[in-house]
């Protein structure tokens, strides 16, 4: 492992601390009794406190020093006086440990008393210092110049997501997003618990990935010698509980879909699903309005939320727009009663690409997604989806060919999906068989037939309404974040590229290529100034690592730079 100069120095200091008999990573509990927010809000001059956190800045002035301590709630100023923390003859703790062996980012514990400086700054007069954890890597701290300009901010998104632990330390405002996320989920729980609904847990590893149309992750159980799937939805298990006699159940579900990643999709995401017996989708729309209005109020202090340049109003009620009506409004095409061949013709006229594996449902969904979705900024229920799009939904009571389904769109994105749940086992079997035919056509997102779920329905499921709410997307809205990665502590990332350990002669040749590629091989050799042996090693090494390639152009061998 290659270490930077600072990392080497910090490891040397670690050894020096140990040589002084100081344990840099003590096992004993440190008895914190006050945090920064409490110390400042309930400030009492002369009050004794015990605090702990990271050392974030220092101004050493001989036998006195000001520093900043950061804990989970904020920062507070510390004042170190040599004679206060070292009242006896031995001044090692201040002169050696504090001044020379501590660094920014180290975690320390302090005992002391609260006071105000001459300029009114609330400060801790430190009388005791304990090293709790020596940081071996320096924090990427931003610096502000005399004119207020900030440099070296830790704001590169990829670095922030890969090293969220650093992001949370140096950008404390990021914590607010995750605190608000917890408030949102707690608010939802309180709302449902007050209605008597039961929070449950259902399997993540499933023998059949059901409840949604999506591509699953597959794994293998060695002991049973069977394939298992990470759940794409928990719907079918929650419905089994309704069959079992529970009237209302909900789950905050970690779901997994083996699909693309972008600003609104992560392969692992959180959905809250709720199922209530003896209800329908009209009732569920009213409940959803009440829930989101309450959550917005409890987590942001109001029902109007700024998202980018938009102001989203969560005040109920929300408009109800039939899906085919929305498509007609925004495309001019009435898709009512159209079969798959006609839908393909419409897609062609709209210059939409559709592949042979797509059935009628997917084509309609594609048209809606491209031409309609983005128009619905304020909360809007898109209702009455075609049957082909909704294999788990009851047929509409008065509109042939449609189902009792709605999606809630906010800021042009789907936030929730809900049905009057299909509880006819014969109809459900036929819908699954339709999905099987789609799968045979090549649709890798089509549903599997879940025989056990069909068996459960045959025992009788009461009329039920269910909903799934995308928690990550809801948090994005209520925290004004445009990227899902901002509301996940640890979003999925591409593998980190490891720095290549190149020999000096390889670095020489690579630098020449980067400056002026492609180059004739003979020219490159001359410019490198390397001996024949070193040249051979360099060019072979670069081609083996995939950094360069050699190809003949006519009579000349050319060397090309490749993407690393």
C-alpha positions as CSV (number, residue, x, y, z in Angstrom):
1,X,0.0,0.0,0.0
2,X,1.4,3.3,-1.1
3,X,1.1,6.0,1.6
4,X,1.2,9.8,1.1
5,X,3.6,11.9,3.0
6,X,0.9,13.0,5.5
7,X,-0.2,9.4,6.0
8,X,3.4,8.4,6.8
9,X,3.7,11.3,9.3
10,X,0.4,10.3,11.0
11,X,1.6,6.7,11.4
12,X,4.8,8.0,13.0
13,X,2.7,10.1,15.4
14,X,0.7,7.0,16.2
15,X,3.9,5.2,17.3
16,X,5.0,8.2,19.3
17,X,1.7,8.2,21.2
18,X,2.2,4.6,22.1
19,X,5.7,5.3,23.2
20,X,4.3,7.8,25.6
21,X,2.1,5.1,27.1
22,X,-1.1,6.6,25.4
23,X,-3.5,4.1,23.8
24,X,-4.6,5.7,20.6
25,X,-7.7,3.4,20.4
26,X,-8.8,2.9,24.0
27,X,-11.4,0.2,24.8
28,X,-13.0,1.9,27.7
29,X,-16.3,3.8,27.4
30,X,-15.9,7.6,27.4
31,X,-18.7,9.1,29.6
32,X,-20.1,11.8,27.3
33,X,-22.8,13.8,29.1
34,X,-23.3,16.8,26.8
35,X,-23.5,17.4,23.0
36,X,-22.8,20.6,21.2
37,X,-26.4,21.6,20.5
38,X,-27.4,21.2,24.2
39,X,-24.2,23.0,25.4
40,X,-25.1,26.0,23.2
41,X,-28.9,26.1,23.5
42,X,-29.0,25.5,27.2
43,X,-25.7,27.4,27.9
44,X,-24.8,27.9,31.6
45,X,-21.7,29.8,32.5
46,X,-19.4,27.5,34.6
47,X,-21.3,24.3,33.9
48,X,-19.0,21.2,33.8
49,X,-19.3,19.1,30.7
50,X,-17.8,16.0,29.2
51,X,-17.8,16.0,25.4
52,X,-16.4,14.0,22.5
53,X,-16.0,14.4,18.7
54,X,-13.6,15.2,15.9
55,X,-10.9,17.9,16.1
56,X,-11.8,20.1,13.1
57,X,-9.5,23.1,13.5
58,X,-6.7,24.5,15.7
59,X,-5.1,27.9,16.4
60,X,-2.1,27.3,18.6
61,X,-0.6,30.4,20.4
62,X,2.2,29.1,22.6
63,X,0.7,27.9,25.9
64,X,-2.8,28.6,24.8
65,X,-4.9,27.3,21.9
66,X,-8.4,27.5,20.4
67,X,-9.8,24.5,18.6
68,X,-13.1,23.3,17.2
69,X,-14.8,20.1,18.2
70,X,-17.5,18.5,15.9
71,X,-20.0,15.9,17.1
72,X,-23.2,14.5,15.7
73,X,-25.1,17.7,16.4
74,X,-22.7,20.5,15.4
75,X,-19.5,22.3,16.4
76,X,-18.3,24.1,19.5
77,X,-15.1,26.0,20.3
78,X,-12.6,24.6,22.7
79,X,-10.0,26.6,24.7
80,X,-6.8,24.8,25.7
81,X,-4.6,26.3,28.3
82,X,-1.4,24.4,29.1
83,X,-1.6,25.0,32.8
84,X,-5.3,24.0,33.0
85,X,-4.8,20.6,31.4
86,X,-1.3,20.1,32.9
87,X,-1.5,21.6,36.4
88,X,1.6,19.8,37.6
89,X,5.2,19.9,36.5
90,X,4.7,17.5,33.6
91,X,3.4,19.4,30.6
92,X,3.7,16.5,28.1
93,X,-0.1,16.3,27.5
94,X,-0.2,19.8,26.1
95,X,3.3,20.3,24.7
96,X,3.7,16.9,23.1
97,X,0.4,15.2,22.7
98,X,-2.0,18.1,21.9
99,X,0.5,20.4,20.0
100,X,2.5,17.8,18.1
101,X,0.8,14.4,18.0
102,X,-2.8,15.3,17.4
103,X,-4.1,16.2,13.9
104,X,-7.3,17.5,12.3
105,X,-9.8,14.7,12.1
106,X,-8.6,12.9,15.3
107,X,-11.4,11.9,17.7
108,X,-10.9,13.2,21.2
109,X,-12.8,13.4,24.5
110,X,-12.6,16.6,26.6
111,X,-13.7,17.6,30.1
112,X,-14.1,21.2,31.0
113,X,-16.4,24.1,31.9
114,X,-18.5,26.3,29.7
115,X,-17.7,30.0,29.4
116,X,-18.0,32.9,26.9
117,X,-15.0,34.6,25.3
118,X,-14.6,38.3,25.2
119,X,-16.4,38.3,21.8
120,X,-19.2,36.3,23.2
121,X,-18.3,32.9,21.7
122,X,-19.7,29.9,23.7
123,X,-16.6,27.9,24.5
124,X,-15.4,24.9,26.6
125,X,-12.4,25.6,28.9
126,X,-10.7,22.2,28.6
127,X,-9.3,20.7,31.8
128,X,-9.0,17.1,30.6
129,X,-8.0,15.6,27.3
130,X,-8.4,11.9,26.1
131,X,-7.3,10.6,22.7
132,X,-10.1,8.3,21.5
133,X,-9.1,7.6,17.9
134,X,-6.1,8.6,15.8
135,X,-7.1,9.4,12.2
136,X,-4.5,8.0,9.8
137,X,-5.9,9.7,6.7
138,X,-6.3,13.5,6.5
139,X,-9.8,14.9,5.9
140,X,-10.4,16.8,2.6
141,X,-11.3,20.0,4.4
142,X,-12.4,23.1,2.4
143,X,-10.5,26.3,3.0
144,X,-11.8,29.9,2.9
145,X,-9.6,32.8,1.9
146,X,-9.8,36.4,3.2
147,X,-12.4,37.4,0.6
148,X,-14.7,34.5,1.5
149,X,-13.9,32.3,-1.5
150,X,-14.0,28.5,-0.7
151,X,-11.4,26.1,-2.1
152,X,-10.9,22.3,-2.0
153,X,-14.5,21.6,-1.3
154,X,-15.4,17.9,-1.1
155,X,-18.2,18.1,-3.7
156,X,-17.3,15.6,-6.4
157,X,-20.5,13.4,-6.5
158,X,-18.7,10.1,-7.2
159,X,-16.2,10.7,-4.4
160,X,-19.0,11.7,-2.0
161,X,-21.1,8.6,-2.7
162,X,-18.1,6.3,-2.6
163,X,-16.8,7.8,0.7
164,X,-20.1,8.8,2.4
165,X,-18.4,8.6,5.7
166,X,-16.1,11.5,4.7
167,X,-19.0,13.3,3.1
168,X,-20.9,13.3,6.4
169,X,-17.9,14.6,8.3
170,X,-16.9,17.5,6.0
171,X,-20.4,18.3,4.7
172,X,-22.5,18.1,7.8
173,X,-25.6,19.5,5.9
174,X,-25.8,16.2,4.1
175,X,-26.9,14.6,7.4
176,X,-30.0,16.7,7.4
177,X,-31.3,14.7,4.3
178,X,-30.9,11.4,6.2
179,X,-32.4,12.8,9.4
180,X,-35.4,13.9,7.3
181,X,-35.6,10.5,5.7
182,X,-36.0,8.9,9.1
183,X,-38.7,11.5,10.0
184,X,-40.6,10.6,6.8
185,X,-40.6,6.9,7.5
186,X,-41.5,7.5,11.2
187,X,-44.4,9.7,10.1
188,X,-45.7,7.0,7.8
189,X,-45.5,4.4,10.5
190,X,-47.3,6.6,13.0
191,X,-50.1,7.2,10.5
192,X,-50.6,3.5,9.8
193,X,-50.2,2.3,13.3
194,X,-52.9,4.8,14.5
195,X,-55.3,3.1,12.1
196,X,-54.4,-0.4,13.5
197,X,-52.4,-1.7,10.6
198,X,-49.7,-4.2,11.4
199,X,-46.0,-3.7,10.3
200,X,-44.7,-7.1,9.1
201,X,-41.7,-8.7,7.5
202,X,-41.7,-11.0,4.4
203,X,-39.0,-13.0,2.6
204,X,-36.3,-11.2,0.6
205,X,-35.1,-14.5,-0.9
206,X,-38.0,-15.9,-2.9
207,X,-38.4,-19.0,-4.9
208,X,-40.5,-17.0,-7.4
209,X,-40.0,-13.3,-8.0
210,X,-43.6,-12.0,-8.1
211,X,-45.6,-8.9,-7.5
212,X,-44.1,-6.7,-10.3
213,X,-42.9,-6.8,-13.9
214,X,-39.1,-6.5,-13.5
215,X,-35.9,-8.4,-14.2
216,X,-34.7,-10.1,-10.9
217,X,-31.4,-10.9,-9.4
218,X,-30.9,-14.7,-9.2
219,X,-28.8,-16.7,-6.8
220,X,-28.5,-20.3,-5.7
221,X,-29.2,-22.0,-2.4
222,X,-26.6,-24.8,-2.0
223,X,-28.4,-26.9,0.7
224,X,-31.7,-27.0,-1.2
225,X,-30.0,-27.0,-4.6
226,X,-32.6,-24.5,-6.0
227,X,-32.4,-21.1,-7.6
228,X,-33.6,-18.2,-5.4
229,X,-34.4,-14.6,-6.4
230,X,-34.0,-11.3,-4.5
231,X,-37.5,-9.9,-4.3
232,X,-38.7,-7.5,-6.9
233,X,-41.8,-6.8,-4.7
234,X,-43.4,-8.1,-1.6
235,X,-47.0,-7.8,-2.8
236,X,-47.9,-11.5,-3.1
237,X,-46.7,-12.3,0.4
238,X,-48.6,-9.4,1.9
239,X,-51.8,-10.6,0.1
240,X,-51.2,-14.0,1.6
241,X,-51.5,-12.4,5.0
242,X,-54.8,-10.7,4.0
243,X,-56.0,-14.3,3.1
244,X,-54.8,-15.4,6.5
245,X,-57.1,-12.9,8.2
246,X,-55.2,-9.7,8.8
247,X,-57.2,-6.6,7.8
248,X,-54.3,-4.2,7.3
249,X,-50.6,-5.0,6.8
250,X,-47.7,-2.9,5.7
251,X,-43.9,-3.3,5.2
252,X,-41.0,-1.1,4.4
253,X,-39.5,-3.4,1.8
254,X,-36.0,-3.5,0.4
255,X,-36.5,-4.5,-3.3
256,X,-34.0,-5.4,-5.9
257,X,-34.3,-5.1,-9.7
258,X,-31.5,-6.1,-12.1
259,X,-31.9,-3.0,-14.3
260,X,-30.2,0.2,-15.4
261,X,-29.0,2.9,-13.0
262,X,-29.7,6.6,-13.4
263,X,-30.7,9.6,-11.3
264,X,-34.0,8.0,-10.2
265,X,-33.1,4.3,-10.2
266,X,-30.8,2.2,-8.0
267,X,-30.8,-1.6,-8.2
268,X,-31.6,-1.7,-4.4
269,X,-34.4,0.5,-3.3
270,X,-37.1,0.9,-0.6
271,X,-40.8,0.6,-1.1
272,X,-43.6,0.9,1.5
273,X,-46.4,-1.5,0.6
274,X,-49.8,-1.4,2.3
275,X,-52.8,-3.8,1.9
276,X,-56.2,-3.2,3.6
277,X,-59.2,-5.6,3.3
278,X,-62.7,-4.5,2.3
279,X,-61.3,-1.4,0.5
280,X,-61.0,-0.3,-3.2
281,X,-58.8,2.0,-5.2
282,X,-61.1,5.1,-4.6
283,X,-60.6,4.7,-0.9
284,X,-56.9,4.2,-1.4
285,X,-56.6,7.5,-3.3
286,X,-58.2,9.4,-0.4
287,X,-55.9,7.6,2.1
288,X,-52.9,8.5,0.0
289,X,-53.8,12.2,-0.1
290,X,-54.2,12.2,3.7
291,X,-50.9,10.4,4.2
292,X,-48.8,12.6,2.0
293,X,-50.3,15.8,3.3
294,X,-49.5,14.7,6.8
295,X,-46.0,13.5,6.0
296,X,-45.1,16.8,4.2
297,X,-46.5,18.8,7.1
298,X,-44.6,16.8,9.8
299,X,-41.3,16.6,8.0
300,X,-41.0,20.1,6.4
301,X,-43.4,22.2,8.5
302,X,-45.8,22.9,5.6
303,X,-47.6,21.3,2.7
304,X,-45.8,23.3,0.0
305,X,-42.3,22.0,-0.9
306,X,-39.7,23.5,-3.3
307,X,-38.3,21.0,-5.7
308,X,-35.8,22.6,-8.1
309,X,-37.7,25.5,-9.6
310,X,-41.1,24.0,-8.9
311,X,-43.3,24.4,-5.9
312,X,-45.1,21.2,-5.1
313,X,-48.4,21.5,-3.1
314,X,-49.2,18.3,-1.2
315,X,-52.6,19.7,0.0
316,X,-55.4,17.3,-0.7
317,X,-57.3,16.5,-3.0
318,X,-55.3,15.6,-6.1
319,X,-56.7,15.5,-9.6
320,X,-57.8,12.1,-11.1
321,X,-56.9,11.7,-14.8
322,X,-57.7,8.5,-16.8
323,X,-54.6,7.1,-18.5
324,X,-56.0,6.9,-22.0
325,X,-57.4,10.4,-21.7
326,X,-53.9,11.7,-20.7
327,X,-52.4,9.9,-23.8
328,X,-55.1,11.4,-26.0
329,X,-54.5,14.9,-24.6
330,X,-50.7,14.8,-25.1
331,X,-50.4,12.8,-28.3
332,X,-53.8,13.2,-30.1
333,X,-54.2,9.4,-30.3
334,X,-57.2,7.6,-28.7
335,X,-55.9,4.1,-27.8
336,X,-59.2,2.9,-26.5
337,X,-59.9,-0.7,-27.6
338,X,-56.7,-0.9,-29.7
339,X,-55.0,-4.3,-30.1
340,X,-51.2,-4.8,-30.3
341,X,-50.8,-4.3,-34.1
342,X,-52.7,-1.0,-33.9
343,X,-50.6,0.1,-31.0
344,X,-47.4,-0.7,-32.9
345,X,-48.7,1.6,-35.8
346,X,-49.3,4.4,-33.3
347,X,-45.9,4.0,-31.8
348,X,-44.4,4.2,-35.3
349,X,-46.3,7.4,-36.1
350,X,-45.0,8.9,-32.8
351,X,-41.4,7.8,-33.9
352,X,-41.1,5.5,-30.8
353,X,-38.9,2.5,-31.0
354,X,-40.7,-0.7,-30.0
355,X,-39.1,-4.2,-30.1
356,X,-40.9,-7.5,-30.9
357,X,-40.8,-8.6,-27.3
358,X,-43.1,-5.8,-26.2
359,X,-46.7,-6.6,-25.7
360,X,-49.6,-4.2,-25.7
361,X,-49.1,-3.2,-22.1
362,X,-45.5,-2.2,-22.5
363,X,-46.2,-0.2,-25.7
364,X,-48.9,1.8,-23.9
365,X,-46.5,2.3,-21.0
366,X,-43.8,3.5,-23.3
367,X,-46.1,6.0,-25.0
368,X,-47.3,7.4,-21.7
369,X,-43.7,7.6,-20.3
370,X,-42.4,9.5,-23.4
371,X,-45.3,11.9,-24.0
372,X,-47.3,12.3,-20.9
373,X,-45.5,11.7,-17.6
374,X,-43.4,14.9,-17.5
375,X,-46.5,17.1,-17.7
376,X,-47.8,16.1,-14.2
377,X,-45.8,18.2,-11.8
378,X,-48.4,18.7,-9.1
379,X,-49.6,15.5,-7.4
380,X,-51.9,13.8,-9.8
381,X,-53.6,10.3,-9.8
382,X,-53.4,8.7,-13.3
383,X,-56.2,6.2,-13.1
384,X,-57.9,3.3,-15.0
385,X,-55.0,1.5,-16.7
386,X,-55.5,-0.9,-19.6
387,X,-55.8,-4.6,-18.6
388,X,-52.6,-5.6,-20.4
389,X,-50.6,-3.3,-18.1
390,X,-52.1,-4.6,-14.8
391,X,-51.9,-8.4,-14.3
392,X,-52.7,-8.2,-10.6
393,X,-55.5,-5.7,-10.8
394,X,-59.3,-6.1,-10.8
395,X,-61.1,-5.4,-14.0
396,X,-62.9,-2.0,-13.9
397,X,-66.4,-2.2,-12.7
398,X,-67.8,0.0,-15.5
399,X,-65.1,0.5,-18.2
400,X,-64.4,-2.7,-20.3
401,X,-60.8,-3.4,-21.0
402,X,-59.5,-1.2,-18.1
403,X,-58.6,-2.0,-14.5
404,X,-59.0,-0.3,-11.2
405,X,-55.5,1.0,-10.9
406,X,-53.8,4.3,-10.2
407,X,-50.3,5.7,-10.2
408,X,-49.5,8.9,-8.3
409,X,-47.3,11.2,-10.3
410,X,-45.4,14.1,-8.7
411,X,-42.8,16.3,-10.5
412,X,-43.2,14.0,-13.6
413,X,-42.2,10.8,-11.7
414,X,-44.2,7.9,-10.4
415,X,-44.3,7.9,-6.6
416,X,-46.9,5.4,-5.9
417,X,-48.8,2.5,-7.6
418,X,-52.1,1.1,-6.3
419,X,-54.9,-1.3,-7.2
420,X,-58.2,-2.7,-6.3
421,X,-56.5,-6.1,-5.9
422,X,-57.5,-8.9,-8.1
423,X,-59.0,-11.6,-5.9
424,X,-60.6,-13.9,-8.5
425,X,-58.2,-16.9,-8.7
426,X,-59.4,-18.1,-12.1
427,X,-59.0,-14.6,-13.6
428,X,-55.6,-14.3,-11.9
429,X,-54.4,-17.6,-13.4
430,X,-55.4,-16.4,-16.9
431,X,-53.5,-13.1,-16.3
432,X,-50.4,-15.1,-15.2
433,X,-50.7,-17.3,-18.3
434,X,-50.7,-14.1,-20.4
435,X,-47.5,-13.0,-18.7
436,X,-46.0,-16.5,-19.5
437,X,-46.7,-16.0,-23.2
438,X,-45.0,-12.6,-23.0
439,X,-42.0,-14.3,-21.4
440,X,-41.9,-16.8,-24.2
441,X,-41.8,-13.9,-26.7
442,X,-38.6,-12.7,-25.0
443,X,-39.9,-10.3,-22.3
444,X,-37.5,-10.8,-19.4
445,X,-39.6,-8.6,-17.1
446,X,-42.8,-10.7,-17.5
447,X,-44.2,-12.2,-14.3
448,X,-43.7,-15.8,-13.2
449,X,-46.7,-18.0,-12.4
450,X,-46.8,-18.3,-8.6
451,X,-48.8,-21.5,-8.0
452,X,-48.7,-21.1,-4.2
453,X,-50.2,-17.6,-4.5
454,X,-53.0,-18.9,-6.7
455,X,-53.6,-21.6,-4.1
456,X,-53.9,-18.9,-1.4
457,X,-56.4,-17.0,-3.6
458,X,-58.5,-20.2,-4.0
459,X,-59.0,-20.2,-0.2
460,X,-60.6,-16.8,-0.6
461,X,-59.1,-13.3,-0.3
462,X,-61.5,-10.5,0.7
463,X,-61.9,-7.4,-1.5
464,X,-58.6,-5.5,-0.9
465,X,-56.8,-2.4,-2.0
466,X,-53.1,-2.2,-1.9
467,X,-50.4,0.5,-2.6
468,X,-46.7,0.7,-3.1
469,X,-45.0,4.0,-2.4
470,X,-41.4,4.6,-3.5
471,X,-39.7,5.9,-0.3
472,X,-36.5,7.0,-2.0
473,X,-38.4,9.1,-4.6
474,X,-40.6,10.5,-1.9
475,X,-37.5,11.5,0.2
476,X,-36.0,13.1,-3.0
477,X,-39.1,15.3,-3.3
478,X,-39.3,16.3,0.4
479,X,-35.6,17.1,0.6
480,X,-35.3,18.8,-2.8
481,X,-32.8,16.4,-4.3
482,X,-32.8,15.5,-8.0
483,X,-30.7,12.4,-7.7
484,X,-31.6,9.1,-5.8
485,X,-27.9,8.7,-4.9
486,X,-28.3,11.8,-2.6
487,X,-30.9,10.1,-0.4
488,X,-29.2,6.7,-0.1
489,X,-26.3,6.4,2.3
490,X,-24.5,4.0,0.1
491,X,-25.7,3.9,-3.5
492,X,-24.5,1.3,-5.9
493,X,-21.4,2.3,-7.7
494,X,-19.3,1.0,-10.5
495,X,-16.1,-0.8,-9.3
496,X,-13.5,1.7,-8.3
497,X,-10.6,1.9,-10.8
498,X,-7.4,0.9,-9.1
499,X,-4.4,3.2,-9.9
500,X,-2.0,1.3,-12.1
501,X,1.5,0.6,-10.7
502,X,3.6,1.5,-13.8
503,X,7.3,1.2,-14.1
504,X,9.2,4.5,-14.9
505,X,9.9,3.5,-18.6
506,X,6.2,2.7,-19.0
507,X,5.2,6.1,-17.6
508,X,7.6,7.8,-20.0
509,X,6.1,6.1,-23.1
510,X,2.5,6.6,-21.9
511,X,3.1,10.4,-21.3
512,X,4.4,10.7,-24.9
513,X,1.3,8.8,-26.2
514,X,-1.1,11.0,-24.2
515,X,0.5,14.1,-25.6
516,X,0.5,13.1,-29.3
517,X,-1.2,9.7,-30.1
518,X,-1.3,8.0,-32.4
519,X,2.4,7.9,-33.3
520,X,4.6,5.8,-35.6
521,X,6.2,3.1,-33.4
522,X,9.7,4.1,-34.5
523,X,9.1,7.8,-33.7
524,X,7.7,6.9,-30.3
525,X,10.8,4.7,-29.6
526,X,13.1,7.6,-30.6
527,X,11.3,10.2,-28.5
528,X,11.3,7.9,-25.4
529,X,15.1,7.8,-25.4
530,X,15.0,4.3,-23.9
531,X,17.4,1.5,-24.5
532,X,16.2,-1.4,-26.7
533,X,15.6,-3.6,-23.6
534,X,13.8,-0.9,-21.7
535,X,11.7,0.0,-24.8
536,X,10.7,-3.6,-25.3
537,X,9.6,-3.9,-21.7
538,X,7.7,-0.6,-21.8
539,X,5.7,-1.3,-25.0
540,X,4.9,-4.9,-24.0
541,X,3.8,-3.7,-20.5
542,X,1.5,-1.0,-21.9
543,X,-0.2,-3.3,-24.4
544,X,-0.6,-6.0,-21.8
545,X,-2.4,-3.5,-19.5
546,X,-4.6,-2.4,-22.3
547,X,-3.3,1.1,-22.3
548,X,-1.8,1.0,-25.8
549,X,-2.2,-1.0,-29.0
550,X,0.0,-1.5,-32.0
551,X,-1.4,-1.9,-35.5
552,X,0.0,-1.7,-39.1
553,X,-1.1,1.1,-41.4
554,X,0.2,0.3,-44.8
555,X,4.0,-0.1,-44.3
556,X,4.1,1.7,-40.9
557,X,3.5,0.3,-37.5
558,X,1.4,2.8,-35.5
559,X,1.0,3.0,-31.7
560,X,-2.4,4.0,-30.3
561,X,-3.6,5.2,-26.9
562,X,-6.5,3.1,-25.5
563,X,-8.9,4.0,-22.8
564,X,-7.6,2.9,-19.4
